[in-house]
Amino acid sequence: MDQSPVFTPSAPPTGAAVREVGQPTRPMPPAGREEAGGGESAGTGCLLVTRDEQLADHVALIAAACGVVLLLHRSVPEAVPDGCSMVLLGPDAAPECPAGGFRVPVVLIGFVRDGEDLWRAAARDPGARVAVLPEAAAWLGEYLGERALHSGRGRVTVFSGATGGAGTTTLAVLAAVGAARRGVRSLLVDADPHSRGLWPLLGRPAVSGVGWEDFMRSRGRIAPGHLAEVLPSSEGTTVLTWTGGLPAPVPPAMVNEVIAASRKTFDTVVVDAGRTAGVDQTLSSLADSVIVVAPGTMTGTGPPVPGDGPAHRSPCRLVVTGRLPTGVDAGRLASATGLELLGYVPASAAFSAAAGEGRLGGVLTRRRLRRRLAGIVGWSLPPVDDPADTGPVAS
């Protein structure tokens, strides 16, 4: 994918639908005809309030392409239905809505003929956005797509290295395995364009099961509920890497779609993104937290923040690894980068030995090393699972 902070799937997702409250499920128009099944939706929810059938069908097409399930009300409800993280109000519904009546983002939406009414309603509620169709269709698609990308409960942590050999992959693997050992449903994603695969570190040179090569051959949209079923696992964590095929760079759009889908299924998603300079802004914007890994021999002002720019809003911390020069501590190096220090992991023969023997996760059985890594693992956990005593580890 190009370096855009918004990712919109190219095809309508399975399970996208318009559902009208109090009525049977109404199928999508021909371009995205699907019926909503029971159970949890595959996309984030959006409430549309209007009695205009033409407007409902037009918005439904846009929502379907973004993986958003559209819930249709004929009149303004007393409260936003569960699962809906945004509200779209048609011109017939906007006057009925009290200013600031919803605690989620509100978009006043209609066609050109409705423009005057929409802007009048917007003047009464300055917090609302206005989308006049069809001109604003592209903007609305981006807006809904951005909301869909960030839907789901899973916490996404991106590990990126200031240089090669900093230990980024090692720490990403240990963070995912450490989360799994705490009873958290975790996924480890190999998104390093220079990766040779993660299975050798986990005890198997190759495995049967779905890997990146299978995703690259597939043209279908990734269904969130299927990820946990088809991906292999090791050390209690699900793993997406190369399963034996020759590794090759994975298109960024595919990486981003996998992560957007996986956060709907997994509690923790750990991404090994390789070097900081190669992390695109979309991946960075998907992250709930970013961990930059830098060697203790780092010089100068330090590594840049992955995806640094307007799209990057994720909290970013620094982990220093390896040997430190005489008279230099990890805190001083962190100050030079402008990043807060999350932890210092000194050089240890245990890491290289465990990785070489394919039992990297086994280092977490050692109490001293487990304590050393506690802050890194803890920062990768969902907030409800993040214990209070997993702060930075002193050097």
N, C-alpha and C positions, 0 to 999 in steps of 0.2 A: 504494500500500500504506500501511496505517497505520504508526505509528511503532514498530514491533516489531522487535527485533534478530534475529528469526528469520523466514525466508521459506520456506514450504512450498508447492510447486507444487500447483495445484488438481486436476490430473489425473495419472494414472500416466504416466511417460515411456516413449517408445519405447526398447526394448532392456533395460528392467528385467526381472530374472528371478531365480529361485532356481536355483542350480547346485549339484548334489550331486557331491562329489568321487568319482571312480571310477564314476559313473553318467551316462547320457545326461541332457541338460538337461531338467529337470522344469518343465513350463509353470506359469505363475502361476495361482492360482485365478481364477474368472471375472471378478472386479472389475478385474484387471490382467493379463489373459492375454497374455503375450508370451514369445517364445523368445529366449534370448540368442544373438546372432550371434557370429561369430568376430572377432578383432581386439580393439582397445581398447574398453573399456566406456565408455558414455556417462555413467556415474555413478561415484561413489566406491564402494569395496568394503567390505563388512562380513561378517565371519565369524560364522555362527551354528552353535553346537555343541549338538545335541540329537537324540534319537531319537523325539521326540514330533511326529508328523505334524501334529496340530492346532495345536501351538505354532508350528511352522515355517510353516504356511499363514497364521496370524494375523499373524506378524511380517512375512511377505512382503508382505502388503497394505500395511502401514505403510511398509515400505521402498520399495515401488514408488511411492507418492505423494511420496516425498522424493527420487527420482532416485538411489536407492542400490541397487546390485547385491548381492544376498544370496548368499553362498557357504556351502553347508550341509555340515557334517561330522557324521558319526555319533559320532565319538569325538574326544577332545582331541588335536590334532596336536602334533608336536614343535615346530613353529614356525608363526608366522602367515604365511599365503600372501602372495605378492607382490600388491600392490594393495589389501590390506585395511588400513584405518586404524583399525578398532575391532573388538572381539570381544563377542558376545552368548553367554552360557552358560546353557543350560537347566538345570532343577533336577537332571536326571540327569547332567549333565556337570560341574556346579560342584564336587562333591566330588573329581573326578578332577584338577582343575586345581590345581597348586601355587600357594600364595599369591605374588602378584607375579610369576607365571610369564610374563606377556606384557608387552611394552614399549609397548603401546597401551592406550587406555582400555577397560575391561571393564565390562559391564553384566550382572548376574545377572537372568535373566528367566524368568517363569513365570506361572501363573494363581493365583487366590486359594488353591486347594487346596495350592499349593506354597510358600506364603508362609513357613511356619516353616523349611523347608529352605533357602530363599533367604537369610533373615536369619541363619541359623546359618553359612552359608558366607561371608556378608559380614563377620561378626564375625571370621572367620579371615583375611580379606583386606580390611583397612580401606579400601584404595584403590578397591575395586569399588563401583559403584552398583547399586541394586536397583530393578527395575521389575516391579510386580505388575499383570498384565493382568486384566480390561480397563481398570481404573481409571487405569493409567499410560500408556494408549495415546497420549493427547495429548502427554504429556511426551516419550515415546519418539520420536514423530513430530518434535517440535521439536528434540530432540537429534540425531537422524539428519539432519534437514534442515540444521541448522547445520553439521554435519560435511561434508555434500555441497556446501554453498555454498563452503566454503573448500578444497575439493579441487581438484587441478590444480596445475600448476607455474607458471602465469603470475603475474607480479607486477602487482598493481593499484595504481596511483597516482592519487589524486584531487586535482585542482587546484581550489581554491575561492578566491574573491576576497573580501577584506574589504569592498570597495565595488565598485560598477560602474566600469568604465573603468580598473581597476588593471592590466590586461594579462593577466588569467587565461587567456583563450582563446588569445592569442598564445603564451604559454609552454607551454600544453598541446599546441598544434600542434607547436611546435618540439621538445618533449620526445619526442613520438611519432615525428616525422620523424628526429630525431637518433638515436633507438634503431634505426630502420630502417637508417640509414646505417652503423651498426655491425654490420649483419648480423643483427639481432634481429628476430624476427617480431612486429610490433607492430600494435595496434589502437587507433584514436582514437575515443572515444565522446563524442558531443555530448549531455550530460545537463543542459545549462543550460536551465531553464524559460523563460528570456527569449531563447533563441537565435534567430538569423535564418538559421542554417545555416552550415556551415563551408566549403562549396565555393567561395564567392567569394574566400576567403583562399588557396585552393589552385589558383586559376586558372580555375575553371569556375563560372558562375552556377548551373548545374544539370547533373545527370548522369543517365544512364539506369542503372538498377540498383536494388537494394533499399535503402530508407531507412526512417526511423521511421514514415512513413505506411503502409508495407507491414506492418510489425510490428503497428501499431495495428489494422489490418484483419484480421489473422490471429488465430485462436483457438487455434491449436495450440501445443504446447510447443516451445521453441527447441532444436534439435539442435545441440550444440557443433560437430560435424564439418562442418556445413553453412555456418557463419558465414563462413569464409574463402572459400567457393565463391561465395556470392551477393552479398557486399558489395563495392562498388567500392573502388578504391585510388588513391592519389596520392602521389607522392614516396616510393614504396616502402612506405608504411604503408596498412593497410586502414582505411576510414573508415565510421563509422555516424553519419549526420546526416540532415537533410532533403534529399531529392533533387530538390526543385523544388516540392513541395506547400507549402501555407501552414503554417508552423511552429505547433505548439500544444504545451502542456505534456504530457509523456509520463508516464503513471502510474508512480509510483515502483516498484511491483511489477514492471513490465515492464523498467525500467532494471536492477533488481537481478537479474532472471533472465538478462538478456543478459550482464551482467558475470560472473555465476556460471558461465554456459556458456562464455564467451569465454576464461576463464582456463584451461580445459581444452585450448584450441587454440593460443592465442597465448602468446608468452614475456613480452610486456609489454602491459598494457592501461592506457592513459592516459585518464582521465575528466575532461572539462571540466564541472564541477558547478555553475558559476555562482557566486552569492554564498554565502558561508559560512552565513548565516542560513537558507538554503533547503535545506541538505544534511540528508537524513533519517538517522536512526541506523543503519538497515539498510545503506545505502550506505557509511556511515563504517565500520561493522563489517566490511564486505567488503574494505576497503582494506588493503593492506600498508603503505602510507605515504600521508600527506596533506601537501600543500604549500599553505600559505596565502599568497596573493599580496596584498600591501598596498602602497599608494603611499607614497612618502617623506613626503608631507604629512600622514600619519596622526597623529592626536592622541589624547590620553587613554591608556587602558591597552591599547588595541589590540583586534584582532579576537578573537572567541571561537573556540574549536576546533570544527570541524564535528562535529556529532553528539555534542557534549560530554556525558558522562554515563557510566553504568555500561557501556553497550555499546561505548564508544569505547576501543579499546586500541592503535590504530595509531600508530606514530611520526609526529610532526607537526613540520614545519619551516616557517620563514618565509622568503619571498623578498620583498625590498623593491624597488620599481620607481620609475622616474621621478626627478625632481629632489628633492634633499634640502635642507631649510632650512639657512641659514647656521649653522655651529657644531654641526650634528647629523650623526651618522654612522649607518649601518645597524645596527651592533652595538648602539648605544644604543636604537634603536627596538625591536630584537628583545628586549632586556632588559625593556623596558616591557611587552611582550606576554607574557613568560614562555615564549617559544618560542625554540628554537635557530635561529640564522641559517644558512640554507642558501646564500644568495647575494644580491648586490645587482646589479640590472640597471638602469643609468642610462638616462635618456631618450636615444633615438637616432633620427635621421631615417630611418635605414636600415630600421627596423622598420615605421614607418608607410608608407613608400614601397613596400616589398615587399608589405605587406598590401593596399595600394590597387591594386597592379598584379597581384594574384593570384599572387604568387610568394613567399609568406612563407617557405617552406622554403629558398629560395635564400640567405637570410642566413647559413645554416650553411656556405656555401662561403667565407665571410670568416673568416680565421683568428682575428682579434681577437674577433669576436662569438662564434665557436665556443668559444673559451677562456672567454669570459665565461659561457656557458651550460653549460659542461662539468659543473659540479656538479649542476645541475638535471637534465640528461639522465642523468648517472650514477646519480642517486638513483632514477630511474625504471626502471633495468635490473634484471634478475634478478641475485642475488648473484654467480653464477658469471661473469657478463659485466660486472660492475661493476669497472672498473679502480681501482687504488689511488690514482691521482692525480686523481680527480674530486671532491675535497672542495670545501668552500665557496670561492667566489671572493672574494678580498679586495676591499674597496671602495677 
